[in-house]
Amino acid sequence: MGEGNSLVDFNRIHMGALKRYPNIVLFNGWGSKAQSLEGDILKKVMIEGVGLGIASLPIHDALAVNHEHADWEKEAMARVWAGVVGGVGTKLKVDYPSAGRVDII
């Protein structure tokens, strides 16, 4: 690991991840699996939004929506996330980077 990091630090992070997400499979193609889950979550929220007439734009690991739809988007992202990962919640952050657009990450 990099300067200032140790195997002890790595093991703490590893054990913390397993405690928080006990069914997670790490170090076995996990990066690809995580990206696939992220894409699945974003796609489901976007499709739900289309059905409600709400347009969203994926930006890395977030969705950008008009300001008026921020509450819906945050609720939908949390609900879909929990559904995809088996009921485990996550923290979401709302960014207001410019007038009229909101990023939910």
N, C-alpha and C positions, 0 to 999 in steps of 0.2 A: 504494500500500500504506500501511499505518498508520505512525504515527510510529515511527522507529527501524528501519523496514524499508526495503529498497531493491530496485531491479530486480536488483542483484547477488545479494541474498539469495534473491529469487524464482527466479532462474536456477539457483542452487545447489540449491535444493529440487527444482526441475523436473528438472535433470540427474540428481540422486540417485534420483529416482523412476524415471526411464527406465533408469538403470543397474541398479537392483534388479528392476524389472519391464519388461524390454525390449519386450514385446508390448502394453503398455498404450496405450490411445488416450486422450489427455488433451484437454480443451477441445473436446470434440465430444459433448456429452451425457454426459460421464463421470460426473457425480454420480448421474444416474438409473441408469446401468449399474452403478455401485458398489453402490447400494442394492439393485438387483435381485440382484446376486451375493450380497450379504450375506443377503438374504431366502432365496435358494435354498440357501445353506449351512446356515442355521439350520433350515429346513424339512427338509432331508435328515437332519440329525442328530436332529431331533425324531422323525421317522418311524422311523428306526433304533431309537431309544430305545423307542418304543411297541412295536415288535416284540420287544424284550427285556423288556418290562414296566417300563420306566423312564420316569417322567413328567418332563417338563421344561417350563419356562415361559420364553418369550422376553421379555427385558427390554432394550429398545433394541438394542444390538449384542452381547448376551450371552444365555446360557441359564442359568437357575437350576435346580438339581437338589438332591436330598437329598445330604447329605454323603457317604454311602456310595457314591454313583455318580460322585464327582468325577473319579477317575482314568479311568474309562470315558469320561466326557464330554469330558475334555481330549484324550484320544487320538482319539476320534471327530471332534471339531472340527478337529484338525490334519489328520487323514486326509482328511476331506471337503473342507476348505479347499483342500488341495493338489490334489485331484481336480478341483475346480471351476475353479481358476485355472491349471491346466496344470502342476502339479508344483512350483510356488513355495511355499515354506514361509512361516510367519508366527510371531510371538511370541504366546503365549497367557498370560494371567494368571489365577490362581485367587484369588478373593476369598471370604472367609468372614465375610460381614457379620452373620450372626446364627446362633444355634444351629440346626443341622440343615439349613441351606440353603447352597448353594455357587453362585457365579456364575462362569462361564467366559467370559472376554472376550478 
